[in-house]
């Protein structure tokens, strides 16, 4: 079986029609040099035939510049694998009939996409069908991008990719529309009337800065000082959750005498990740009515950041406020792409597009009564993304487009050099979160469908991309994130 190099969906259809007796087509997704291993194509066909799936893909070996072979495992595909950059490797075996069925109404419109329509094709093929990943190494592929994980993390926030991001958002939105998973165009606003909070939710301060930390002796002092130096017209405190530090971090915290600093120390047997540390702070009696994120190696860009966030909560009655940040080195020198403001976010469609991108931005702030209802999963990656997805299902999210935060990239970042296995684990966890959220949104829309008026409220305006309301927008792009410097 020959390998067909994918260029556009239209060209792929033509190739299938030229070989009408072939049930499967082997498609190469990259220009990188690929060598199939003995009997690998036969193995792919065996799995496809025995399982009747639409696509089969497999693990492979990266061929390094020195000629060595490094195993490259991949992630399982799930309904929540909605990222446009999902890694299928370099070769996939496609069911030809499923390709034709999924693309029967395609034309030049789909082929105009920067990826030739691959993203829309695989989303269509996934509707009601399955993809199978073989945990076997079936081919060798040259490796051309030798950067570490931390160096690649923010690639697609580069403004140069804005047109591509807009196209991918359009495709994802159409997919959500087709499977009945879109949220309402306008999120709910919450009441800021203090009399409506529960009697047991009387807050000691208006706002809390929450800093989970473990072994950040080089940076924790900067982070705490950044928080304590804020100038506000309201009361606030700083809650640091010192999760078993052994490198001198605890001693630095104990030396700070400012009465606004609260240090919580979990028991080792509690086994808290970053999400668990957040829960400990949020559920503590010291937590304020609003809580704001600050990672232990980052700082705010000025001393009026909390004031800006506080005003945004009241101006827009939102359950969550997300700021913009500067990507910098340890000394705060800017590094590309500089300001990350998530300009792709819109009130009309940002809550849908969040299912495609890996993060929502930073810093993140929450209305504590609602956050206490949801809480974070007890993990150290993706915990904020999980909460952002859940809140965005129902509620309006406020955005601050000015840079209010320095996200410092240095060798101490926990995502600076991740193994492929760790990258896959992170991606699979976020795909799991997206799958859960996708199911919940479909179920919610099905419930609304029982009430014609409510259902009409969701879809009265139709798909914003199909009715032309947002075609002329200029978009930035989404982002990735790291573990300790979670930028979900």
N, C-alpha and C positions, 0 to 999 in steps of 0.2 A: 504494500500500500504506500503510495507516495504521500509526502507531506505537502499540504497546500498552505502557502503563506497568506494569512488573513490580511486583507487591506480594507475592504468595505463589505457590508452585508450584501449589497447588490452583486458584487463580484463573487462572493461565496455562493449565492443562489445560482448564478450562471454556471459555476463549476459543478454544482450538484446536478443541474439539469444536463450537463455534458456527460455525466456518468450515472445515468438513471438507475442502473442495476446495483449500485453500491448502497448498502444500508447505512454505512458509517463513513465519515470523512475525518481524516487526521489533519488537524489545523495547527500551524505554528503561529504564535502570537507575538513574536519578537524577531528582530533581525540578528540577534546573537547566534553564534555558531552552535548547532545542536547535533549530537551524535546519538542515535537510538542504540540501546544495548541489544544483544542477541535475544530474539523471541519477545521483545518488549511490546511490539505492536500486536502480536498474537495475544499476549496477556491482556492488553487493554480491551481487545475485542471480546475475549472470553468473559470478562467482567461485565461489559456492556450487554452482551447477549443474555447472560444468566440473570441479570438484575433488571433489564429493560429500563435503564436510566437514560436521560437525555445527554449527559456528559460524563466522561471519565477522565480524570487527571491523576497524576502521580508525583511522588517525590523524585528528586533527581540529584545529581552531583554537580556542584560548582567546580569548574575547572579554573584554577587560579593562574595568574601570569607565570608562575614558576612551573606549571604543568601538574601540580598536585590536585587531587580530587577531594573536595570537602562536601560531606552530606548536607543536603538542603531539604529538610522536611517541610511540609506545607500544612495548612489548616483545613479542617472539615468545613464544608459549605452548609449553611443553615438559612432559614428564611430571613434571618437578620443580617446576613452577609451582604449588606447594602452599600458598602464602600465601593466607589468606582475603581479603587486601586487594589481590590482583592487579588491576591497572588495565586493564580492557577499554575504558575510555572511557565514553561515555554511552549508546551505542546498539550493539546486536548483532543480527545476523540469525541466527536459529536454525532448524534443520531440525525441523519440527513432529513428524515421525515419531520422530526421535531423542529429542525432549523427552518424548513419551508413553512410549517404551520405557524411558527412564532413570527415569521417575517412576511406573511402573505400580503399584508397591507403596507409593507415598506416600499419606499421609493427613493428618489434622490434626496428627500428631506432627511432620512436617517443616515444616508451615506455622507452627508455634509458634516457630521460631527467629527471632531478632531480625532476620535478613536475609530472612525469608520463605522460607528454604530455597534461596536462590540458590547458596550455597556447595556444598551437597550435590548440587544438580542439576548444576552444571557439573563437579564431580568425577565423578559418575556418567556424564555424557555424554562425558567424556574417556577412559573405559575402553574401549580398542579403537577409538576414533575420533579424529579430528583437528580442530583448530581452525586457522583460517587468518587471519593478520593482513595487511591491505592497507596497504602503505606509501604510502598516498595520503590526502590530506586531503579527507574527504567530508562534513564538517558543521562547524558552528560551535556552540560551547557556552559559555555565560557562566561566567566564573571567579569563584568566591565566596571561596575560601580563598587569600589573598594572602601568607601567611607564607612565609618562606624555608625551604629544606630542613632546615636545622639546627634551626629552631623547631618543625618537625613531627615530627622524628625519633623522639621518645619518646612520641608521642600514646597509643599503645595500651598503654603500661605504666601509664597512669593507673588507679588502683584502681576508678574509676567504671565501667570497662569489664570488670570481672572476670566478671560473668555472661555477657557476650558471648563472652569468651575461653573460658570453660568450654564453651559451646555449640559453638564452632568446633573446640575440641580433640576433642569427642565426634564431630563429623562427620569430621574427619581420621582419627581412630583407626578408625572404621568403614570408611573408604575403604582404609586400609592393611590392615585385616583381610580385606577383600574381594579385594584383589590379592595377598595373601600376602606382604606386605612388613613385617609387624610383627617386632620383635626380641623376644628372650626376656624374660620379666618380670623376671628377675634378671640383672644383668651380672656378668661374671667378676670375681673379686677376684684381685689379684696378690700374689705373695709378696714380703715386705719383707726376706727373708733375704739379707744382704749376700753370703753365700757363693755365691749363685746367679747373680750377675752375671758377665759374661764377664771374662776376665783383662785384656782391653784396655779395660775400663770401670772402672778404679780412679779414683775421683773425688777431686780435691784438697780439696773442701769439701762439706758436706752440702747446701747450697742456694745457688743463684745467682739474683739479681734481674737480669732482662734488660731493657734499655732501648734500643730502636732510636731514633735521633734524626737529624734533619736540620733545621738552621736553627731552633732553639728557644732562642735566647739569653735570652728573657724567662722561660723556665720550667725549663730543664734543671737549673739549680742547685737549685731547690726539689725536683725529682724525685730527684736524686742524694742530697741531704741527707735526704729522707724515707726512702730505702732504707738509708743508712748509719747512721741513728739507731735502727734496730731493735735490740731487746734479745732475745737468744736464748740458749738453752742448747746450741747447736750452732754449727758454723762456717758462715759464708756469705761470699760476695763479691757485688760489683755489676759486671755486665758491660754497658758502654755501647758500642753499635755506632754510631760517628759516621760517618754515610753521606754524606760530602762536604759538611759544613757550611761556609758561607762568611760567616756573620753574627756571628761571635764565640763561637759555641757551643764550638768546639774549644778556644779559649783558656780558657774557663771550666773545661772538663774538665781541661786541662793544669795549671791552678792548684791543683787539689785534690790534697793530698798523702797522703790516707788510703791505706794499702797495700792495702786491700780493694777499691779501685776498679781495674777492668781496662778499658782503652779499646782497642777494636778498630776499625781503619779499613780498610774495603774499598777495593779498587782501583776507580777510575772505570769501567774497562772491564768489571768484573764485573756492572754494571747491576743492582744489587740493589734490590728493593722491600723492604717491611717484612718479608715472609715470608723473603726471602733473608737479611736481617740476622739474623733469629731463627736461621736455619740456621747461619749463621757462628758465632753465640754458642754454640748447642747443641752443635755438632760440635767446638768448640775444646777444648783440653786444660784450660782454666781452668774449664769448666762443672761445676757441682755435680750431685749425685745427683738433686736436684729443681731445677726452674727456675720462676721466678715472673715474671709479666708486670707491668710498670709502664710506662705511656705517658709520653712525655717532657714532657707538660704536666699530668700528674695527680700525686697524692700519696696515700700511705697515710693512714688516719684516725687511726692511733696507732702506738706503737712496739712493739706485740706482735703485729702482723699476721702476720709470718713464722712466729712461734711457733705461732699458731693453725692456720695452713695445714700446718705440719710435723706437728702432732699429728693433724690430720684424715687425712693420708696413712696414718699408722700405725693409727689407730683403725678405719678402714674398708677398709684395703688397696686403695685406689683408684688408678687410673692418672692421674686428673685431679681437681683440686679447683677449684671455682668459688666465689668469694665474692659479696658484695652490695656495692652502692656507693651513695653519695649523689650526686645530681645537684646541682651548685652552679655559681655564677658564679666569676669569676676570683679573687675575694676570699673564696671558700668560703661565701658566703651561700647557703642552700638555695633551689633553684628547683623548681617543680612538675615531676614528681610527687614529688620528694624521694627517699626511700629506694627503690631498685629492687632487690628481693630475689628476684625470680623465684619467687614463692610458687606459681606454676602448676606448678613442677617437682615431680614425685613419683618415688619409686623405681620404682613400678609402670609409669608411662607417660611419664615425662619424656624418655626416649630416643627414643620415637616422636614425641612432640609437637615435638621439636626440628626435625623436618622442616617444620613449619609456621611457626615463629617465626624471626626474622632473627638472633637472637643467643642466647647461653647465659649471659651475665653477665660480671662482672669483679670482682676480678682473677682471672686464670686461671693455674693452676699445673699442672705436668706432671711425671710420673715420667720422668726423662731417658732411661733405656734404651729405653723404649717409644717415646718421641718421636723418638729417633734412627732408629728403624725406619721411621717414617712421614715425618717432616719436613714443612715448610710449603711450599705453592706459592709461587713467587717473585712475589708480587703485593703491592699495598699496600691491598687491600680484600678482606675475606672470608677472609684466610689462617687466622685462628684458627677461624672457623666450619668451614672444611674439615677441620681437625684434630679439632675437637669432634665433627663428624659421624662421622668415621672411628673415633675411639676409642669413641664411644657405641654403635656397632654391636655391639661385643663386651664392653665393660668397664663396670664400675660407676663412676659419677661421684659424687664427694663434693661436698656443698654446705655453705656457711657462710651462714646466713641473717642474721647480724649485719652491719651496715655496716662495712666495713673499708677503704674506698677512696673517694676524692673524684674524681669525673669532672667536670672543670672545663669549662664551656661558655663560650667567648669568641670574639671575632672572628677569632682566629688558628686556630681549628679548621678542618681541611681540608674538612669537610663543611658549613660554615656557610651557604654559598649555592651549591649545585650547580645546574648547568643540567639541563634535562629529559633531554638526551642522556646526561649523566653518571649521573643517577639510573637511567635505563634500563640503562646498561651495568653498573652495580653490581647491579641486580636480576637481569639476565640471567645474570651470573656466578654468583650464589648459586643461581639456578634450575638452572644447569648442575651445580653441586656437588650439589644435591639429586637431580637426575636420576641422576648417577653413583651416589650412595649408595642411591637407591631400587632401581636395577638390582642392585647388589651384595647388598642385603638379600633381594631376591626370589631371586636365585641361591643364596644361602646357605640359605634356607628350602627351596628345591627339593632341595638336596643333603641336607639333614636329612630330607626326606620319604622318601628312599631307606632311611633307618634309622627304622623305626617308633617305636622307643623315644625317639630324639632328637627326632623330629618331635612326638611326644606331649608331650615336655618343654616345647616352645615354646608349644603351644596347649592344653595340658591345662586351663588355667584359662579359656580362651576370651578373648574381647574384654572387657577390664575394664569398658567402658561398657555392653556388652550384658548382662553378668551382674550388674550393679548394684553392683559392689564400690566404685566411686568416685563414684557419683551424688551423694553427700551432701557432697562436698568443697567447700571454699570456696577459690576460685582467685584469684590475682592475674593478671598478664598478662605477655606476652612483651615483646620490645623490638626496636628497630632498632639501628643502630650507625653509626659514622662511620668515616672512612678512617684517619687517624692515631690516633684514639681508638677503635680497633676494639674493639667491645664484643660480639664474636661469642660 
